[in-house]
Amino acid sequence: MEKFGIFELLDALSALSAENAPPEKSTAETGDKAFDPPVYGGDEPHKASGKESDALSGFLARHDAMARKAEKK
């Protein structure tokens, strides 16, 4: 069975692109950290900054006040 014209065109284009393309480097050579596996346990625990701790303490205070108010009813 003979190839269609489009397949011959695609073969010619792929051969051209393979000749012009630079040789591929492995991820170890490029040093791309995006593909490295994640590292766990090396970071310090997240500590809330001033705004976050104020927001959390305000939320907890409102929650406790509403909980005490609901218990009275």
Biopython code that builds the backbone (N, CA, C, O; Angstrom):
import numpy as np
from Bio.PDB.StructureBuilder import StructureBuilder

atoms = [
    (1, "MET", "N", (0.844, -1.174, 0.000)),
    (1, "MET", "CA", (0.000, 0.000, 0.000)),
    (1, "MET", "C", (0.895, 1.244, 0.000)),
    (1, "MET", "O", (1.879, 1.307, 0.737)),
    (2, "GLU", "N", (0.561, 2.186, -0.794)),
    (2, "GLU", "CA", (1.379, 3.379, -0.969)),
    (2, "GLU", "C", (0.946, 4.469, 0.023)),
    (2, "GLU", "O", (-0.233, 4.587, 0.359)),
    (3, "LYS", "N", (1.927, 5.265, 0.484)),
    (3, "LYS", "CA", (1.616, 6.349, 1.424)),
    (3, "LYS", "C", (0.859, 7.455, 0.709)),
    (3, "LYS", "O", (1.059, 7.696, -0.482)),
    (4, "PHE", "N", (0.008, 8.107, 1.438)),
    (4, "PHE", "CA", (-0.685, 9.280, 0.919)),
    (4, "PHE", "C", (0.283, 10.453, 0.884)),
    (4, "PHE", "O", (1.327, 10.406, 1.535)),
    (5, "GLY", "N", (-0.030, 11.472, 0.161)),
    (5, "GLY", "CA", (0.832, 12.645, 0.030)),
    (5, "GLY", "C", (1.042, 13.369, 1.340)),
    (5, "GLY", "O", (2.120, 13.910, 1.586)),
    (6, "ILE", "N", (0.015, 13.387, 2.195)),
    (6, "ILE", "CA", (0.141, 14.104, 3.463)),
    (6, "ILE", "C", (1.160, 13.425, 4.372)),
    (6, "ILE", "O", (1.880, 14.092, 5.115)),
    (7, "PHE", "N", (1.220, 12.088, 4.311)),
    (7, "PHE", "CA", (2.185, 11.374, 5.134)),
    (7, "PHE", "C", (3.615, 11.647, 4.669)),
    (7, "PHE", "O", (4.524, 11.782, 5.488)),
    (8, "GLU", "N", (3.808, 11.728, 3.364)),
    (8, "GLU", "CA", (5.131, 12.056, 2.837)),
    (8, "GLU", "C", (5.544, 13.461, 3.267)),
    (8, "GLU", "O", (6.701, 13.700, 3.613)),
    (9, "LEU", "N", (4.593, 14.382, 3.243)),
    (9, "LEU", "CA", (4.874, 15.744, 3.684)),
    (9, "LEU", "C", (5.244, 15.773, 5.165)),
    (9, "LEU", "O", (6.195, 16.449, 5.557)),
    (10, "LEU", "N", (4.501, 15.047, 5.977)),
    (10, "LEU", "CA", (4.786, 14.999, 7.415)),
    (10, "LEU", "C", (6.147, 14.363, 7.688)),
    (10, "LEU", "O", (6.883, 14.829, 8.557)),
    (11, "ASP", "N", (6.486, 13.307, 6.958)),
    (11, "ASP", "CA", (7.800, 12.686, 7.124)),
    (11, "ASP", "C", (8.917, 13.668, 6.782)),
    (11, "ASP", "O", (9.927, 13.739, 7.482)),
    (12, "ALA", "N", (8.732, 14.418, 5.712)),
    (12, "ALA", "CA", (9.754, 15.388, 5.301)),
    (12, "ALA", "C", (9.897, 16.497, 6.340)),
    (12, "ALA", "O", (11.011, 16.911, 6.661)),
    (13, "LEU", "N", (8.769, 16.978, 6.866)),
    (13, "LEU", "CA", (8.819, 18.032, 7.875)),
    (13, "LEU", "C", (9.449, 17.542, 9.174)),
    (13, "LEU", "O", (10.210, 18.276, 9.806)),
    (14, "SER", "N", (9.144, 16.320, 9.576)),
    (14, "SER", "CA", (9.725, 15.802, 10.815)),
    (14, "SER", "C", (11.228, 15.599, 10.656)),
    (14, "SER", "O", (11.982, 15.788, 11.611)),
    (15, "ALA", "N", (11.666, 15.218, 9.465)),
    (15, "ALA", "CA", (13.102, 15.061, 9.234)),
    (15, "ALA", "C", (13.798, 16.420, 9.301)),
    (15, "ALA", "O", (14.900, 16.524, 9.839)),
    (16, "LEU", "N", (13.164, 17.458, 8.761)),
    (16, "LEU", "CA", (13.748, 18.798, 8.811)),
    (16, "LEU", "C", (13.832, 19.326, 10.238)),
    (16, "LEU", "O", (14.838, 19.908, 10.643)),
    (17, "SER", "N", (12.769, 19.114, 10.984)),
    (17, "SER", "CA", (12.772, 19.620, 12.354)),
    (17, "SER", "C", (13.771, 18.863, 13.217)),
    (17, "SER", "O", (14.349, 19.445, 14.135)),
    (18, "ALA", "N", (13.986, 17.587, 12.946)),
    (18, "ALA", "CA", (14.955, 16.803, 13.710)),
    (18, "ALA", "C", (16.373, 17.272, 13.417)),
    (18, "ALA", "O", (17.228, 17.248, 14.302)),
    (19, "GLU", "N", (16.629, 17.700, 12.182)),
    (19, "GLU", "CA", (17.965, 18.180, 11.833)),
    (19, "GLU", "C", (18.259, 19.536, 12.473)),
    (19, "GLU", "O", (19.385, 19.788, 12.902)),
    (20, "ASN", "N", (17.253, 20.408, 12.540)),
    (20, "ASN", "CA", (17.446, 21.767, 13.047)),
    (20, "ASN", "C", (17.356, 21.878, 14.557)),
    (20, "ASN", "O", (17.799, 22.874, 15.130)),
    (21, "ALA", "N", (16.794, 20.878, 15.209)),
    (21, "ALA", "CA", (16.593, 20.947, 16.650)),
    (21, "ALA", "C", (17.915, 20.735, 17.378)),
    (21, "ALA", "O", (18.706, 19.878, 16.984)),
    (22, "PRO", "N", (18.163, 21.507, 18.436)),
    (22, "PRO", "CA", (19.379, 21.290, 19.218)),
    (22, "PRO", "C", (19.261, 19.971, 19.973)),
    (22, "PRO", "O", (18.150, 19.524, 20.259)),
    (23, "PRO", "N", (20.375, 19.349, 20.298)),
    (23, "PRO", "CA", (20.301, 18.084, 21.042)),
    (23, "PRO", "C", (19.691, 18.329, 22.416)),
    (23, "PRO", "O", (19.965, 19.333, 23.074)),
    (24, "GLU", "N", (18.860, 17.385, 22.824)),
    (24, "GLU", "CA", (18.164, 17.536, 24.111)),
    (24, "GLU", "C", (19.108, 17.203, 25.249)),
    (24, "GLU", "O", (19.943, 16.304, 25.148)),
    (25, "LYS", "N", (18.957, 17.941, 26.327)),
    (25, "LYS", "CA", (19.741, 17.691, 27.530)),
    (25, "LYS", "C", (18.836, 17.035, 28.555)),
    (25, "LYS", "O", (17.633, 17.295, 28.580)),
    (26, "SER", "N", (19.387, 16.211, 29.377)),
    (26, "SER", "CA", (18.591, 15.585, 30.424)),
    (26, "SER", "C", (18.318, 16.614, 31.517)),
    (26, "SER", "O", (18.971, 17.656, 31.579)),
    (27, "THR", "N", (17.351, 16.313, 32.374)),
    (27, "THR", "CA", (17.008, 17.250, 33.450)),
    (27, "THR", "C", (18.144, 17.376, 34.452)),
    (27, "THR", "O", (18.255, 18.396, 35.132)),
    (28, "ALA", "N", (18.991, 16.352, 34.557)),
    (28, "ALA", "CA", (20.123, 16.431, 35.481)),
    (28, "ALA", "C", (21.148, 17.444, 34.983)),
    (28, "ALA", "O", (21.780, 18.138, 35.779)),
    (29, "GLU", "N", (21.308, 17.526, 33.673)),
    (29, "GLU", "CA", (22.272, 18.468, 33.117)),
    (29, "GLU", "C", (21.765, 19.905, 33.190)),
    (29, "GLU", "O", (22.548, 20.826, 33.422)),
    (30, "THR", "N", (20.467, 20.103, 32.996)),
    (30, "THR", "CA", (19.924, 21.456, 32.980)),
    (30, "THR", "C", (19.740, 22.011, 34.381)),
    (30, "THR", "O", (19.769, 23.227, 34.570)),
    (31, "GLY", "N", (19.549, 21.141, 35.367)),
    (31, "GLY", "CA", (19.369, 21.602, 36.733)),
    (31, "GLY", "C", (17.992, 22.180, 36.974)),
    (31, "GLY", "O", (17.829, 23.026, 37.853)),
    (32, "ASP", "N", (16.989, 21.744, 36.214)),
    (32, "ASP", "CA", (15.635, 22.242, 36.374)),
    (32, "ASP", "C", (15.019, 21.638, 37.633)),
    (32, "ASP", "O", (14.800, 20.429, 37.704)),
    (33, "LYS", "N", (14.746, 22.470, 38.609)),
    (33, "LYS", "CA", (14.226, 21.999, 39.891)),
    (33, "LYS", "C", (12.732, 21.693, 39.851)),
    (33, "LYS", "O", (12.202, 21.104, 40.793)),
    (34, "ALA", "N", (12.052, 22.079, 38.790)),
    (34, "ALA", "CA", (10.609, 21.848, 38.720)),
    (34, "ALA", "C", (10.271, 20.367, 38.654)),
    (34, "ALA", "O", (9.180, 19.965, 39.060)),
    (35, "PHE", "N", (11.190, 19.550, 38.149)),
    (35, "PHE", "CA", (10.911, 18.131, 38.003)),
    (35, "PHE", "C", (11.498, 17.289, 39.124)),
    (35, "PHE", "O", (11.342, 16.069, 39.123)),
    (36, "ASP", "N", (12.168, 17.917, 40.075)),
    (36, "ASP", "CA", (12.703, 17.184, 41.208)),
    (36, "ASP", "C", (11.573, 16.830, 42.167)),
    (36, "ASP", "O", (10.589, 17.564, 42.259)),
    (37, "PRO", "N", (11.700, 15.714, 42.882)),
    (37, "PRO", "CA", (10.664, 15.368, 43.860)),
    (37, "PRO", "C", (10.681, 16.354, 45.026)),
    (37, "PRO", "O", (11.728, 16.919, 45.340)),
    (38, "PRO", "N", (9.535, 16.565, 45.672)),
    (38, "PRO", "CA", (9.497, 17.513, 46.789)),
    (38, "PRO", "C", (10.279, 16.978, 47.991)),
    (38, "PRO", "O", (10.404, 15.768, 48.178)),
    (39, "VAL", "N", (10.799, 17.898, 48.794)),
    (39, "VAL", "CA", (11.537, 17.543, 49.991)),
    (39, "VAL", "C", (10.670, 17.918, 51.185)),
    (39, "VAL", "O", (10.260, 19.069, 51.334)),
    (40, "TYR", "N", (10.397, 16.933, 52.033)),
    (40, "TYR", "CA", (9.542, 17.168, 53.185)),
    (40, "TYR", "C", (10.364, 17.165, 54.458)),
    (40, "TYR", "O", (11.377, 16.472, 54.551)),
    (41, "GLY", "N", (9.928, 17.940, 55.437)),
    (41, "GLY", "CA", (10.547, 17.924, 56.744)),
    (41, "GLY", "C", (11.772, 18.805, 56.880)),
    (41, "GLY", "O", (12.343, 18.878, 57.968)),
    (42, "GLY", "N", (12.193, 19.467, 55.840)),
    (42, "GLY", "CA", (13.374, 20.300, 55.921)),
    (42, "GLY", "C", (13.066, 21.735, 56.310)),
    (42, "GLY", "O", (13.959, 22.466, 56.738)),
    (43, "ASP", "N", (11.823, 22.143, 56.167)),
    (43, "ASP", "CA", (11.447, 23.521, 56.463)),
    (43, "ASP", "C", (10.997, 23.656, 57.911)),
    (43, "ASP", "O", (10.544, 22.696, 58.536)),
    (44, "GLU", "N", (11.133, 24.873, 58.424)),
    (44, "GLU", "CA", (10.614, 25.146, 59.760)),
    (44, "GLU", "C", (9.091, 25.197, 59.694)),
    (44, "GLU", "O", (8.538, 25.524, 58.644)),
    (45, "PRO", "N", (8.405, 24.884, 60.784)),
    (45, "PRO", "CA", (6.942, 24.964, 60.773)),
    (45, "PRO", "C", (6.472, 26.388, 60.486)),
    (45, "PRO", "O", (7.123, 27.365, 60.857)),
    (46, "HIS", "N", (5.343, 26.475, 59.827)),
    (46, "HIS", "CA", (4.773, 27.780, 59.474)),
    (46, "HIS", "C", (4.287, 28.476, 60.736)),
    (46, "HIS", "O", (3.526, 27.914, 61.524)),
    (47, "LYS", "N", (4.734, 29.684, 60.907)),
    (47, "LYS", "CA", (4.299, 30.478, 62.056)),
    (47, "LYS", "C", (3.458, 31.630, 61.537)),
    (47, "LYS", "O", (3.801, 32.263, 60.539)),
    (48, "ALA", "N", (2.367, 31.892, 62.214)),
    (48, "ALA", "CA", (1.461, 32.951, 61.786)),
    (48, "ALA", "C", (2.106, 34.311, 61.999)),
    (48, "ALA", "O", (2.746, 34.567, 63.018)),
    (49, "SER", "N", (1.920, 35.166, 61.019)),
    (49, "SER", "CA", (2.434, 36.523, 61.166)),
    (49, "SER", "C", (1.470, 37.317, 62.042)),
    (49, "SER", "O", (0.475, 36.769, 62.517)),
    (50, "GLY", "N", (1.745, 38.569, 62.255)),
    (50, "GLY", "CA", (0.917, 39.400, 63.124)),
    (50, "GLY", "C", (-0.526, 39.472, 62.676)),
    (50, "GLY", "O", (-1.435, 39.305, 63.489)),
    (51, "LYS", "N", (-0.754, 39.720, 61.384)),
    (51, "LYS", "CA", (-2.126, 39.835, 60.886)),
    (51, "LYS", "C", (-2.873, 38.515, 60.998)),
    (51, "LYS", "O", (-4.040, 38.489, 61.388)),
    (52, "GLU", "N", (-2.195, 37.408, 60.652)),
    (52, "GLU", "CA", (-2.861, 36.110, 60.698)),
    (52, "GLU", "C", (-3.228, 35.733, 62.123)),
    (52, "GLU", "O", (-4.325, 35.232, 62.369)),
    (53, "SER", "N", (-2.325, 35.967, 63.060)),
    (53, "SER", "CA", (-2.616, 35.602, 64.447)),
    (53, "SER", "C", (-3.722, 36.503, 65.014)),
    (53, "SER", "O", (-4.534, 36.040, 65.815)),
    (54, "ASP", "N", (-3.767, 37.776, 64.612)),
    (54, "ASP", "CA", (-4.838, 38.668, 65.061)),
    (54, "ASP", "C", (-6.179, 38.214, 64.502)),
    (54, "ASP", "O", (-7.186, 38.227, 65.209)),
    (55, "ALA", "N", (-6.194, 37.815, 63.244)),
    (55, "ALA", "CA", (-7.436, 37.352, 62.620)),
    (55, "ALA", "C", (-7.909, 36.073, 63.289)),
    (55, "ALA", "O", (-9.102, 35.911, 63.547)),
    (56, "LEU", "N", (-6.987, 35.167, 63.571)),
    (56, "LEU", "CA", (-7.355, 33.914, 64.209)),
    (56, "LEU", "C", (-7.863, 34.148, 65.625)),
    (56, "LEU", "O", (-8.874, 33.571, 66.025)),
    (57, "SER", "N", (-7.174, 34.985, 66.379)),
    (57, "SER", "CA", (-7.621, 35.234, 67.752)),
    (57, "SER", "C", (-8.967, 35.956, 67.763)),
    (57, "SER", "O", (-9.792, 35.700, 68.640)),
    (58, "GLY", "N", (-9.202, 36.855, 66.803)),
    (58, "GLY", "CA", (-10.498, 37.521, 66.709)),
    (58, "GLY", "C", (-11.606, 36.541, 66.359)),
    (58, "GLY", "O", (-12.697, 36.604, 66.926)),
    (59, "PHE", "N", (-11.329, 35.636, 65.428)),
    (59, "PHE", "CA", (-12.321, 34.623, 65.065)),
    (59, "PHE", "C", (-12.650, 33.728, 66.254)),
    (59, "PHE", "O", (-13.816, 33.448, 66.534)),
    (60, "LEU", "N", (-11.597, 33.282, 66.953)),
    (60, "LEU", "CA", (-11.838, 32.399, 68.101)),
    (60, "LEU", "C", (-12.604, 33.112, 69.213)),
    (60, "LEU", "O", (-13.452, 32.508, 69.869)),
    (61, "ALA", "N", (-12.311, 34.386, 69.424)),
    (61, "ALA", "CA", (-13.027, 35.144, 70.455)),
    (61, "ALA", "C", (-14.499, 35.273, 70.089)),
    (61, "ALA", "O", (-15.366, 35.083, 70.942)),
    (62, "ARG", "N", (-14.795, 35.596, 68.823)),
    (62, "ARG", "CA", (-16.197, 35.684, 68.391)),
    (62, "ARG", "C", (-16.893, 34.334, 68.494)),
    (62, "ARG", "O", (-18.055, 34.258, 68.893)),
    (63, "HIS", "N", (-16.182, 33.271, 68.133)),
    (63, "HIS", "CA", (-16.764, 31.934, 68.208)),
    (63, "HIS", "C", (-17.093, 31.561, 69.648)),
    (63, "HIS", "O", (-18.169, 31.028, 69.919)),
    (64, "ASP", "N", (-16.178, 31.836, 70.573)),
    (64, "ASP", "CA", (-16.418, 31.523, 71.973)),
    (64, "ASP", "C", (-17.588, 32.336, 72.525)),
    (64, "ASP", "O", (-18.407, 31.819, 73.284)),
    (65, "ALA", "N", (-17.662, 33.614, 72.139)),
    (65, "ALA", "CA", (-18.761, 34.459, 72.612)),
    (65, "ALA", "C", (-20.095, 33.926, 72.092)),
    (65, "ALA", "O", (-21.074, 33.861, 72.836)),
    (66, "MET", "N", (-20.131, 33.552, 70.835)),
    (66, "MET", "CA", (-21.383, 33.019, 70.268)),
    (66, "MET", "C", (-21.728, 31.673, 70.894)),
    (66, "MET", "O", (-22.906, 31.380, 71.103)),
    (67, "ALA", "N", (-20.725, 30.847, 71.198)),
    (67, "ALA", "CA", (-20.965, 29.541, 71.817)),
    (67, "ALA", "C", (-21.524, 29.718, 73.230)),
    (67, "ALA", "O", (-22.445, 29.007, 73.632)),
    (68, "ARG", "N", (-20.952, 30.689, 73.994)),
    (68, "ARG", "CA", (-21.464, 30.935, 75.346)),
    (68, "ARG", "C", (-22.893, 31.487, 75.296)),
    (68, "ARG", "O", (-23.730, 31.153, 76.134)),
    (69, "LYS", "N", (-23.152, 32.334, 74.304)),
    (69, "LYS", "CA", (-24.480, 32.918, 74.153)),
    (69, "LYS", "C", (-25.500, 31.845, 73.785)),
    (69, "LYS", "O", (-26.641, 31.897, 74.244)),
    (70, "ALA", "N", (-25.106, 30.876, 72.965)),
    (70, "ALA", "CA", (-26.001, 29.803, 72.573)),
    (70, "ALA", "C", (-26.276, 28.857, 73.725)),
    (70, "ALA", "O", (-27.364, 28.287, 73.808)),
    (71, "GLU", "N", (-25.300, 28.677, 74.623)),
    (71, "GLU", "CA", (-25.495, 27.793, 75.763)),
    (71, "GLU", "C", (-26.511, 28.375, 76.738)),
    (71, "GLU", "O", (-27.237, 27.620, 77.385)),
    (72, "LYS", "N", (-26.581, 29.699, 76.859)),
    (72, "LYS", "CA", (-27.483, 30.344, 77.798)),
    (72, "LYS", "C", (-28.939, 30.175, 77.391)),
    (72, "LYS", "O", (-29.819, 30.135, 78.251)),
    (73, "LYS", "N", (-29.202, 30.078, 76.116)),
    (73, "LYS", "CA", (-30.593, 29.996, 75.641)),
    (73, "LYS", "C", (-31.208, 28.674, 75.879)),
    (73, "LYS", "O", (-32.370, 28.462, 75.532)),
]
sb = StructureBuilder()
sb.init_structure("model")
sb.init_model(0)
sb.init_chain("A")
sb.init_seg("    ")
for serial, (resi, resn, name, xyz) in enumerate(atoms, 1):
    if name == "N":
        sb.init_residue(resn, " ", resi, " ")
    sb.init_atom(name, np.array(xyz, "f"), 0.0, 1.0, " ", f" {name:<3s}", serial, name[0])
structure = sb.get_structure()
